[in-house]
Amino acid sequence: MSTHSGITADSLKATITEQLQATYVQVDDLSAGCGQMFEVIIVSPSFSGLRLLARHKLVNEKLKDEISKVHAFSQKSYTPEEWETKKAEQQ
């Protein structure tokens, strides 16, 4: 772990993928690269059977160290099936 306090989109993506067994992760740094504001999309089978609040709680629990270092963190969480449906709707 480096002493650099900022979180990068890449480090966040790696942590999310590892902690939540995510099959797809999209991380957008909305803070112009200073690592203070992130919007993430997480697709993981871990979310199956969980309501939205429970999903967010799971993500917050797994990423509490990372989230504590940023000012804003917004998340969208989907099961692989929901993600496929969402992608199909957008076409």
Summary of the structure (lengths in Angstrom):
residues: 91
radius of gyration: 13.2
end to end distance: 40.6
largest distance: 43.1
contacts: 233
relative contact order: 0.20
helix: 45%
strand: 22%
